[in-house]
Amino acid sequence: MTTAYQANSVIDMDSLIISPFERDDIKDLVEIEGEAFSIPFKEKDFLDIYDSEISNVLVAKAFGKVVGYVSFTVIIDECQIINFATKNEFKRQGVGKRVMEALLAHGKKHGVKKYFLEVRESNYSAIALYEKYGFVPVGISKGHFSAPRENAVLMNLELE
């Protein structure tokens, strides 16, 4: 596969573009899903989100390709984070931080007061990122994830 970037590329955060996804981004999203999740979303799942009035995806683009994203659903003043991932070769470069900041800005603009999500108990880096932005653990969902089976940490962020 030919890509617009080389493995181990370093992203200039000033050139990182974050925006709502477009249909043309779905191929990149499916690729990242396959890297990040044992039961990844398929093209149809993203097409369903694209056609949804309550769900959306914010993508981070560099080198003309999606390098990270967050999918989420907003109902009234609550936002459920569905999936949040960064392409493997761009982890630990600040992509996740920028995506989270964009999500929170988007939520503020749309009156979101509460965010919630489930994260694998072993995903320490994701938990640390969420905690950095004020999310707090509120419970454990036993055996929530499959392939492999694992508990989920339930996390919330409530804004005033």
N, C-alpha and C positions, 0 to 999 in steps of 0.2 A: 504494500500500500504506500502511495506517495502522499506525503503531507507537506504543509507549508512551513514546517519547523523541523529541526533536527532533534534527536533524542538528547536529553540533558541540556536543552535550551534554557536560558535564563530569561525570565519575563521582566521587561521594564514596566513597573507598575504604572507609570505615567501613560503608557500606551495601551494598558488593559481597558477594554471597553465592556461595560456591563449594560445589558438591555434586555427587554422581554424577548423571548425566543421567536424565531420565525420557522416556517416549515422547512426551509433549507438547512436548519440547524439539527434536525432530527437524526440524521445519520451520525453526526458527531456525538449527540446525546446517547444514542444506543451504544456506541463504542465505549463511552465512559462508563455507562451502566454495567456493561460486560466486565470491565476491569474492577469495578467497585463493589458489585453486589452478586451474591450467589444465586439470587433469583431476580435477574434484571428486568426492567421495563423493556418492552419491545416497541417497535415503530408504531403499532396500533395504539399503545398506551399513550404515547406522546401526541398522536393525532387526536385522541380523545381529549387530552388536556388542551390542545390547540383550539378545539371546538367548544370548550367549556366556558361558561360565563363566570365560574367561581374559582377555577384552577388556573395556574399559570406557571411559567418557568422563567427565571432570570438566568441569563447566560453570561459568562465572562469569556471574552474573545481576545486572543493574541495570535499573531501570525496568520490571521484570517480564519482561524479555527476555534471552536469551543474548547476551552481548557478547564472549565469548571461551571457548576450550575447549582441552583436550588429549585426544586419543584415544591409547590405549596398550594393550599386551598384557603380562601378567605370566605368566611360566612359571618356576616354582620361585622362584629369587631374582634373576631378571633381568627387566628392564622394557624393552620396545622402545617408544619414542615413535613413534607413527604419524603423526599430524597435530597441529599446534599452531597456533592462529590466533586473532586478535583482529579483531572487526568493524572495518572501515576507520576509521569516525569516532571510534573509541575507542582507536586506537593512540597510543602514547607517553603514556599516562595511568597506567601501572602495572598494567594488567590482566594482561599476560603474566607479570610478576613474581609477582603473587598466585597465578596459576594454577600456575606452576612450584613455588612454595613449597607449595601444596596437594598437588601431585603427589609431591613429595619426602616430605611428611608421610605421605601415603597409602602410599607405598612403604616407609617406615620401619615403619609399623604392620603391613605385610604381609611384612616380612623381605627386602625388595629390597636387594641388594648391588651390583648393576651396572645401569646405564642405558645404552642406546645408541640412536642415531638417525642419519638421513641428512638433510642440509640442502643446499639449493642453494648452490653456491659464491658466487653473487652476493648472497645474503641476509645482508648484513653485520649488520643489526640483530638477526636471530635468532642468528647465530653469537656476537655480543657477549653476548646474554642467556644463552645456554648457557654460555659461558666464565665469566660472572659467578657461575654456580652450580657451577663446578668441572669442567665438561665439557672434555675436551681432544680436539683433532683427532688421529685415529689413522690416517687414510688418505684416499685419493681414489678414488671410483668413477667411472671415465671414462664419460661419456654416460649416466649413471644416469637422469636425468630427461628426459622428452620434452615437447614442446609448451611452450616450446622446449627442444631438446636442450641439456643442461647437465650438467656434472660435479657430483657430490655430495661434500660433505665428510662423512666418517664421524667421528662424535664419540662418546666414551664418558665415563662418570662411574663410577668404582669407589669404593665406600665400604668402610670397615673394619668 
